[in-house]
Amino acid sequence: MKNLAKKLQRFLVSEDGPTAVEYAVMLALIIVVCLTAINSLGSNARTTFSNVSQSIGS
């Protein structure tokens, strides 16, 4: 029982947990930025290809 209390105390004092949460939040923000950029580039590419295809078709 004493060993369990020491492990619990060490876990609560440890800063590994908050660090992991911070990394998870940063990763989520990076993913959101990447998806937004990819979506924007895709829309721009679709517009460009549509304009090119209309120019070729006319």
TIFIDREN-94402 format. One record per atom (N, C-alpha, C): residue number from 1; residue in three letters; atom name; x, z, y. Coordinates in Angstrom, 1 decimal. Layout:
BEGIN
<pt><n>NUM</n><res>ALA</res><atom>CA</atom><east>X</east><up>Z</up><north>Y</north></pt>
...
END
This chain:
BEGIN
<pt><n>1</n><res>MET</res><atom>N</atom><east>0.8</east><up>0.0</up><north>-1.2</north></pt>
<pt><n>1</n><res>MET</res><atom>CA</atom><east>0.0</east><up>0.0</up><north>0.0</north></pt>
<pt><n>1</n><res>MET</res><atom>C</atom><east>0.9</east><up>0.0</up><north>1.3</north></pt>
<pt><n>2</n><res>LYS</res><atom>N</atom><east>2.0</east><up>0.7</up><north>1.2</north></pt>
<pt><n>2</n><res>LYS</res><atom>CA</atom><east>2.9</east><up>0.8</up><north>2.3</north></pt>
<pt><n>2</n><res>LYS</res><atom>C</atom><east>3.5</east><up>-0.6</up><north>2.6</north></pt>
<pt><n>3</n><res>ASN</res><atom>N</atom><east>3.8</east><up>-1.3</up><north>1.5</north></pt>
<pt><n>3</n><res>ASN</res><atom>CA</atom><east>4.4</east><up>-2.6</up><north>1.6</north></pt>
<pt><n>3</n><res>ASN</res><atom>C</atom><east>3.4</east><up>-3.6</up><north>2.3</north></pt>
<pt><n>4</n><res>LEU</res><atom>N</atom><east>2.1</east><up>-3.5</up><north>2.0</north></pt>
<pt><n>4</n><res>LEU</res><atom>CA</atom><east>1.1</east><up>-4.3</up><north>2.6</north></pt>
<pt><n>4</n><res>LEU</res><atom>C</atom><east>1.0</east><up>-4.0</up><north>4.1</north></pt>
<pt><n>5</n><res>ALA</res><atom>N</atom><east>1.1</east><up>-2.8</up><north>4.4</north></pt>
<pt><n>5</n><res>ALA</res><atom>CA</atom><east>1.0</east><up>-2.4</up><north>5.9</north></pt>
<pt><n>5</n><res>ALA</res><atom>C</atom><east>2.2</east><up>-3.0</up><north>6.6</north></pt>
<pt><n>6</n><res>LYS</res><atom>N</atom><east>3.4</east><up>-3.0</up><north>6.0</north></pt>
<pt><n>6</n><res>LYS</res><atom>CA</atom><east>4.6</east><up>-3.5</up><north>6.7</north></pt>
<pt><n>6</n><res>LYS</res><atom>C</atom><east>4.4</east><up>-5.0</up><north>6.8</north></pt>
<pt><n>7</n><res>LYS</res><atom>N</atom><east>3.9</east><up>-5.7</up><north>5.8</north></pt>
<pt><n>7</n><res>LYS</res><atom>CA</atom><east>3.7</east><up>-7.2</up><north>5.9</north></pt>
<pt><n>7</n><res>LYS</res><atom>C</atom><east>2.7</east><up>-7.5</up><north>7.0</north></pt>
<pt><n>8</n><res>LEU</res><atom>N</atom><east>1.6</east><up>-6.7</up><north>7.0</north></pt>
<pt><n>8</n><res>LEU</res><atom>CA</atom><east>0.6</east><up>-7.0</up><north>8.1</north></pt>
<pt><n>8</n><res>LEU</res><atom>C</atom><east>1.2</east><up>-6.8</up><north>9.5</north></pt>
<pt><n>9</n><res>GLN</res><atom>N</atom><east>2.0</east><up>-5.7</up><north>9.6</north></pt>
<pt><n>9</n><res>GLN</res><atom>CA</atom><east>2.6</east><up>-5.4</up><north>10.9</north></pt>
<pt><n>9</n><res>GLN</res><atom>C</atom><east>3.5</east><up>-6.6</up><north>11.3</north></pt>
<pt><n>10</n><res>ARG</res><atom>N</atom><east>4.3</east><up>-7.0</up><north>10.4</north></pt>
<pt><n>10</n><res>ARG</res><atom>CA</atom><east>5.3</east><up>-8.1</up><north>10.6</north></pt>
<pt><n>10</n><res>ARG</res><atom>C</atom><east>4.5</east><up>-9.4</up><north>11.0</north></pt>
<pt><n>11</n><res>PHE</res><atom>N</atom><east>3.4</east><up>-9.7</up><north>10.3</north></pt>
<pt><n>11</n><res>PHE</res><atom>CA</atom><east>2.6</east><up>-10.8</up><north>10.6</north></pt>
<pt><n>11</n><res>PHE</res><atom>C</atom><east>2.0</east><up>-10.8</up><north>12.0</north></pt>
<pt><n>12</n><res>LEU</res><atom>N</atom><east>1.5</east><up>-9.6</up><north>12.4</north></pt>
<pt><n>12</n><res>LEU</res><atom>CA</atom><east>0.9</east><up>-9.5</up><north>13.8</north></pt>
<pt><n>12</n><res>LEU</res><atom>C</atom><east>2.0</east><up>-9.6</up><north>14.9</north></pt>
<pt><n>13</n><res>VAL</res><atom>N</atom><east>3.2</east><up>-9.1</up><north>14.6</north></pt>
<pt><n>13</n><res>VAL</res><atom>CA</atom><east>4.2</east><up>-9.1</up><north>15.6</north></pt>
<pt><n>13</n><res>VAL</res><atom>C</atom><east>4.9</east><up>-10.5</up><north>15.7</north></pt>
<pt><n>14</n><res>SER</res><atom>N</atom><east>4.8</east><up>-11.3</up><north>14.6</north></pt>
<pt><n>14</n><res>SER</res><atom>CA</atom><east>5.5</east><up>-12.6</up><north>14.6</north></pt>
<pt><n>14</n><res>SER</res><atom>C</atom><east>4.8</east><up>-13.5</up><north>15.5</north></pt>
<pt><n>15</n><res>GLU</res><atom>N</atom><east>5.6</east><up>-14.4</up><north>16.1</north></pt>
<pt><n>15</n><res>GLU</res><atom>CA</atom><east>5.1</east><up>-15.4</up><north>17.1</north></pt>
<pt><n>15</n><res>GLU</res><atom>C</atom><east>5.0</east><up>-16.8</up><north>16.4</north></pt>
<pt><n>16</n><res>ASP</res><atom>N</atom><east>5.1</east><up>-16.9</up><north>15.1</north></pt>
<pt><n>16</n><res>ASP</res><atom>CA</atom><east>4.9</east><up>-18.2</up><north>14.5</north></pt>
<pt><n>16</n><res>ASP</res><atom>C</atom><east>3.5</east><up>-18.7</up><north>14.6</north></pt>
<pt><n>17</n><res>GLY</res><atom>N</atom><east>2.5</east><up>-17.8</up><north>14.5</north></pt>
<pt><n>17</n><res>GLY</res><atom>CA</atom><east>1.1</east><up>-18.3</up><north>14.6</north></pt>
<pt><n>17</n><res>GLY</res><atom>C</atom><east>0.8</east><up>-18.9</up><north>15.9</north></pt>
<pt><n>18</n><res>PRO</res><atom>N</atom><east>1.0</east><up>-18.3</up><north>17.0</north></pt>
<pt><n>18</n><res>PRO</res><atom>CA</atom><east>0.7</east><up>-19.0</up><north>18.3</north></pt>
<pt><n>18</n><res>PRO</res><atom>C</atom><east>1.5</east><up>-20.3</up><north>18.5</north></pt>
<pt><n>19</n><res>THR</res><atom>N</atom><east>2.7</east><up>-20.3</up><north>18.0</north></pt>
<pt><n>19</n><res>THR</res><atom>CA</atom><east>3.5</east><up>-21.5</up><north>18.1</north></pt>
<pt><n>19</n><res>THR</res><atom>C</atom><east>2.9</east><up>-22.7</up><north>17.4</north></pt>
<pt><n>20</n><res>ALA</res><atom>N</atom><east>2.4</east><up>-22.4</up><north>16.2</north></pt>
<pt><n>20</n><res>ALA</res><atom>CA</atom><east>1.8</east><up>-23.4</up><north>15.4</north></pt>
<pt><n>20</n><res>ALA</res><atom>C</atom><east>0.5</east><up>-23.9</up><north>16.1</north></pt>
<pt><n>21</n><res>VAL</res><atom>N</atom><east>-0.2</east><up>-23.0</up><north>16.7</north></pt>
<pt><n>21</n><res>VAL</res><atom>CA</atom><east>-1.4</east><up>-23.4</up><north>17.4</north></pt>
<pt><n>21</n><res>VAL</res><atom>C</atom><east>-1.1</east><up>-24.3</up><north>18.6</north></pt>
<pt><n>22</n><res>GLU</res><atom>N</atom><east>0.0</east><up>-23.9</up><north>19.3</north></pt>
<pt><n>22</n><res>GLU</res><atom>CA</atom><east>0.4</east><up>-24.7</up><north>20.5</north></pt>
<pt><n>22</n><res>GLU</res><atom>C</atom><east>0.8</east><up>-26.1</up><north>20.0</north></pt>
<pt><n>23</n><res>TYR</res><atom>N</atom><east>1.5</east><up>-26.3</up><north>18.9</north></pt>
<pt><n>23</n><res>TYR</res><atom>CA</atom><east>1.9</east><up>-27.6</up><north>18.4</north></pt>
<pt><n>23</n><res>TYR</res><atom>C</atom><east>0.6</east><up>-28.4</up><north>18.0</north></pt>
<pt><n>24</n><res>ALA</res><atom>N</atom><east>-0.3</east><up>-27.7</up><north>17.4</north></pt>
<pt><n>24</n><res>ALA</res><atom>CA</atom><east>-1.6</east><up>-28.4</up><north>17.0</north></pt>
<pt><n>24</n><res>ALA</res><atom>C</atom><east>-2.3</east><up>-28.9</up><north>18.2</north></pt>
<pt><n>25</n><res>VAL</res><atom>N</atom><east>-2.4</east><up>-28.1</up><north>19.3</north></pt>
<pt><n>25</n><res>VAL</res><atom>CA</atom><east>-3.1</east><up>-28.6</up><north>20.5</north></pt>
<pt><n>25</n><res>VAL</res><atom>C</atom><east>-2.3</east><up>-29.8</up><north>21.1</north></pt>
<pt><n>26</n><res>MET</res><atom>N</atom><east>-1.0</east><up>-29.7</up><north>21.2</north></pt>
<pt><n>26</n><res>MET</res><atom>CA</atom><east>-0.2</east><up>-30.8</up><north>21.7</north></pt>
<pt><n>26</n><res>MET</res><atom>C</atom><east>-0.4</east><up>-32.1</up><north>20.9</north></pt>
<pt><n>27</n><res>LEU</res><atom>N</atom><east>-0.4</east><up>-31.9</up><north>19.5</north></pt>
<pt><n>27</n><res>LEU</res><atom>CA</atom><east>-0.7</east><up>-33.1</up><north>18.7</north></pt>
<pt><n>27</n><res>LEU</res><atom>C</atom><east>-2.0</east><up>-33.7</up><north>18.9</north></pt>
<pt><n>28</n><res>ALA</res><atom>N</atom><east>-3.0</east><up>-32.8</up><north>19.1</north></pt>
<pt><n>28</n><res>ALA</res><atom>CA</atom><east>-4.4</east><up>-33.3</up><north>19.3</north></pt>
<pt><n>28</n><res>ALA</res><atom>C</atom><east>-4.4</east><up>-34.1</up><north>20.7</north></pt>
<pt><n>29</n><res>LEU</res><atom>N</atom><east>-3.8</east><up>-33.6</up><north>21.7</north></pt>
<pt><n>29</n><res>LEU</res><atom>CA</atom><east>-3.8</east><up>-34.3</up><north>23.0</north></pt>
<pt><n>29</n><res>LEU</res><atom>C</atom><east>-3.0</east><up>-35.6</up><north>22.9</north></pt>
<pt><n>30</n><res>ILE</res><atom>N</atom><east>-1.9</east><up>-35.6</up><north>22.2</north></pt>
<pt><n>30</n><res>ILE</res><atom>CA</atom><east>-1.2</east><up>-36.9</up><north>22.0</north></pt>
<pt><n>30</n><res>ILE</res><atom>C</atom><east>-2.0</east><up>-37.9</up><north>21.3</north></pt>
<pt><n>31</n><res>ILE</res><atom>N</atom><east>-2.8</east><up>-37.5</up><north>20.3</north></pt>
<pt><n>31</n><res>ILE</res><atom>CA</atom><east>-3.6</east><up>-38.4</up><north>19.5</north></pt>
<pt><n>31</n><res>ILE</res><atom>C</atom><east>-4.7</east><up>-39.0</up><north>20.4</north></pt>
<pt><n>32</n><res>VAL</res><atom>N</atom><east>-5.3</east><up>-38.1</up><north>21.2</north></pt>
<pt><n>32</n><res>VAL</res><atom>CA</atom><east>-6.4</east><up>-38.6</up><north>22.2</north></pt>
<pt><n>32</n><res>VAL</res><atom>C</atom><east>-5.8</east><up>-39.6</up><north>23.1</north></pt>
<pt><n>33</n><res>VAL</res><atom>N</atom><east>-4.6</east><up>-39.3</up><north>23.7</north></pt>
<pt><n>33</n><res>VAL</res><atom>CA</atom><east>-4.0</east><up>-40.3</up><north>24.6</north></pt>
<pt><n>33</n><res>VAL</res><atom>C</atom><east>-3.7</east><up>-41.6</up><north>23.9</north></pt>
<pt><n>34</n><res>CYS</res><atom>N</atom><east>-3.2</east><up>-41.6</up><north>22.7</north></pt>
<pt><n>34</n><res>CYS</res><atom>CA</atom><east>-2.9</east><up>-42.8</up><north>22.0</north></pt>
<pt><n>34</n><res>CYS</res><atom>C</atom><east>-4.1</east><up>-43.6</up><north>21.7</north></pt>
<pt><n>35</n><res>LEU</res><atom>N</atom><east>-5.2</east><up>-42.9</up><north>21.3</north></pt>
<pt><n>35</n><res>LEU</res><atom>CA</atom><east>-6.4</east><up>-43.6</up><north>21.0</north></pt>
<pt><n>35</n><res>LEU</res><atom>C</atom><east>-7.0</east><up>-44.3</up><north>22.2</north></pt>
<pt><n>36</n><res>THR</res><atom>N</atom><east>-7.0</east><up>-43.6</up><north>23.3</north></pt>
<pt><n>36</n><res>THR</res><atom>CA</atom><east>-7.4</east><up>-44.1</up><north>24.6</north></pt>
<pt><n>36</n><res>THR</res><atom>C</atom><east>-6.6</east><up>-45.4</up><north>25.0</north></pt>
<pt><n>37</n><res>ALA</res><atom>N</atom><east>-5.3</east><up>-45.3</up><north>24.9</north></pt>
<pt><n>37</n><res>ALA</res><atom>CA</atom><east>-4.5</east><up>-46.4</up><north>25.2</north></pt>
<pt><n>37</n><res>ALA</res><atom>C</atom><east>-4.7</east><up>-47.6</up><north>24.3</north></pt>
<pt><n>38</n><res>ILE</res><atom>N</atom><east>-4.9</east><up>-47.4</up><north>23.0</north></pt>
<pt><n>38</n><res>ILE</res><atom>CA</atom><east>-5.2</east><up>-48.4</up><north>22.1</north></pt>
<pt><n>38</n><res>ILE</res><atom>C</atom><east>-6.5</east><up>-49.1</up><north>22.4</north></pt>
<pt><n>39</n><res>ASN</res><atom>N</atom><east>-7.5</east><up>-48.3</up><north>22.7</north></pt>
<pt><n>39</n><res>ASN</res><atom>CA</atom><east>-8.8</east><up>-48.8</up><north>23.0</north></pt>
<pt><n>39</n><res>ASN</res><atom>C</atom><east>-8.7</east><up>-49.7</up><north>24.3</north></pt>
<pt><n>40</n><res>SER</res><atom>N</atom><east>-8.0</east><up>-49.2</up><north>25.3</north></pt>
<pt><n>40</n><res>SER</res><atom>CA</atom><east>-7.9</east><up>-50.0</up><north>26.5</north></pt>
<pt><n>40</n><res>SER</res><atom>C</atom><east>-7.1</east><up>-51.3</up><north>26.3</north></pt>
<pt><n>41</n><res>LEU</res><atom>N</atom><east>-6.0</east><up>-51.2</up><north>25.5</north></pt>
<pt><n>41</n><res>LEU</res><atom>CA</atom><east>-5.3</east><up>-52.5</up><north>25.2</north></pt>
<pt><n>41</n><res>LEU</res><atom>C</atom><east>-6.1</east><up>-53.4</up><north>24.4</north></pt>
<pt><n>42</n><res>GLY</res><atom>N</atom><east>-6.9</east><up>-52.9</up><north>23.5</north></pt>
<pt><n>42</n><res>GLY</res><atom>CA</atom><east>-7.8</east><up>-53.8</up><north>22.7</north></pt>
<pt><n>42</n><res>GLY</res><atom>C</atom><east>-8.8</east><up>-54.5</up><north>23.6</north></pt>
<pt><n>43</n><res>SER</res><atom>N</atom><east>-9.4</east><up>-53.8</up><north>24.5</north></pt>
<pt><n>43</n><res>SER</res><atom>CA</atom><east>-10.4</east><up>-54.4</up><north>25.4</north></pt>
<pt><n>43</n><res>SER</res><atom>C</atom><east>-9.7</east><up>-55.5</up><north>26.3</north></pt>
<pt><n>44</n><res>ASN</res><atom>N</atom><east>-8.5</east><up>-55.2</up><north>26.8</north></pt>
<pt><n>44</n><res>ASN</res><atom>CA</atom><east>-7.8</east><up>-56.2</up><north>27.6</north></pt>
<pt><n>44</n><res>ASN</res><atom>C</atom><east>-7.4</east><up>-57.4</up><north>26.7</north></pt>
<pt><n>45</n><res>ALA</res><atom>N</atom><east>-7.0</east><up>-57.2</up><north>25.5</north></pt>
<pt><n>45</n><res>ALA</res><atom>CA</atom><east>-6.7</east><up>-58.3</up><north>24.6</north></pt>
<pt><n>45</n><res>ALA</res><atom>C</atom><east>-7.9</east><up>-59.1</up><north>24.3</north></pt>
<pt><n>46</n><res>ARG</res><atom>N</atom><east>-9.0</east><up>-58.5</up><north>24.1</north></pt>
<pt><n>46</n><res>ARG</res><atom>CA</atom><east>-10.3</east><up>-59.2</up><north>23.8</north></pt>
<pt><n>46</n><res>ARG</res><atom>C</atom><east>-10.7</east><up>-60.1</up><north>24.9</north></pt>
<pt><n>47</n><res>THR</res><atom>N</atom><east>-10.6</east><up>-59.6</up><north>26.2</north></pt>
<pt><n>47</n><res>THR</res><atom>CA</atom><east>-10.9</east><up>-60.3</up><north>27.4</north></pt>
<pt><n>47</n><res>THR</res><atom>C</atom><east>-10.0</east><up>-61.5</up><north>27.5</north></pt>
<pt><n>48</n><res>THR</res><atom>N</atom><east>-8.7</east><up>-61.3</up><north>27.3</north></pt>
<pt><n>48</n><res>THR</res><atom>CA</atom><east>-7.7</east><up>-62.4</up><north>27.4</north></pt>
<pt><n>48</n><res>THR</res><atom>C</atom><east>-8.0</east><up>-63.5</up><north>26.4</north></pt>
<pt><n>49</n><res>PHE</res><atom>N</atom><east>-8.2</east><up>-63.1</up><north>25.2</north></pt>
<pt><n>49</n><res>PHE</res><atom>CA</atom><east>-8.5</east><up>-64.1</up><north>24.1</north></pt>
<pt><n>49</n><res>PHE</res><atom>C</atom><east>-9.8</east><up>-64.8</up><north>24.4</north></pt>
<pt><n>50</n><res>SER</res><atom>N</atom><east>-10.8</east><up>-64.2</up><north>24.9</north></pt>
<pt><n>50</n><res>SER</res><atom>CA</atom><east>-12.0</east><up>-64.8</up><north>25.2</north></pt>
<pt><n>50</n><res>SER</res><atom>C</atom><east>-11.8</east><up>-65.9</up><north>26.3</north></pt>
<pt><n>51</n><res>ASN</res><atom>N</atom><east>-11.0</east><up>-65.5</up><north>27.4</north></pt>
<pt><n>51</n><res>ASN</res><atom>CA</atom><east>-10.8</east><up>-66.4</up><north>28.4</north></pt>
<pt><n>51</n><res>ASN</res><atom>C</atom><east>-10.0</east><up>-67.6</up><north>27.9</north></pt>
<pt><n>52</n><res>VAL</res><atom>N</atom><east>-9.0</east><up>-67.4</up><north>27.1</north></pt>
<pt><n>52</n><res>VAL</res><atom>CA</atom><east>-8.2</east><up>-68.5</up><north>26.5</north></pt>
<pt><n>52</n><res>VAL</res><atom>C</atom><east>-9.1</east><up>-69.4</up><north>25.7</north></pt>
<pt><n>53</n><res>SER</res><atom>N</atom><east>-10.0</east><up>-68.8</up><north>24.8</north></pt>
<pt><n>53</n><res>SER</res><atom>CA</atom><east>-10.8</east><up>-69.7</up><north>24.0</north></pt>
<pt><n>53</n><res>SER</res><atom>C</atom><east>-11.8</east><up>-70.5</up><north>24.8</north></pt>
<pt><n>54</n><res>GLN</res><atom>N</atom><east>-12.3</east><up>-69.9</up><north>25.9</north></pt>
<pt><n>54</n><res>GLN</res><atom>CA</atom><east>-13.2</east><up>-70.6</up><north>26.7</north></pt>
<pt><n>54</n><res>GLN</res><atom>C</atom><east>-12.5</east><up>-71.8</up><north>27.5</north></pt>
<pt><n>55</n><res>SER</res><atom>N</atom><east>-11.2</east><up>-71.5</up><north>27.9</north></pt>
<pt><n>55</n><res>SER</res><atom>CA</atom><east>-10.5</east><up>-72.6</up><north>28.5</north></pt>
<pt><n>55</n><res>SER</res><atom>C</atom><east>-10.2</east><up>-73.7</up><north>27.6</north></pt>
<pt><n>56</n><res>ILE</res><atom>N</atom><east>-9.9</east><up>-73.4</up><north>26.3</north></pt>
<pt><n>56</n><res>ILE</res><atom>CA</atom><east>-9.6</east><up>-74.4</up><north>25.3</north></pt>
<pt><n>56</n><res>ILE</res><atom>C</atom><east>-10.8</east><up>-75.2</up><north>24.9</north></pt>
<pt><n>57</n><res>GLY</res><atom>N</atom><east>-11.9</east><up>-74.5</up><north>24.9</north></pt>
<pt><n>57</n><res>GLY</res><atom>CA</atom><east>-13.2</east><up>-75.1</up><north>24.5</north></pt>
<pt><n>57</n><res>GLY</res><atom>C</atom><east>-13.8</east><up>-76.0</up><north>25.5</north></pt>
<pt><n>58</n><res>SER</res><atom>N</atom><east>-13.4</east><up>-75.9</up><north>26.8</north></pt>
<pt><n>58</n><res>SER</res><atom>CA</atom><east>-14.0</east><up>-76.7</up><north>27.8</north></pt>
<pt><n>58</n><res>SER</res><atom>C</atom><east>-13.3</east><up>-78.0</up><north>28.0</north></pt>
END
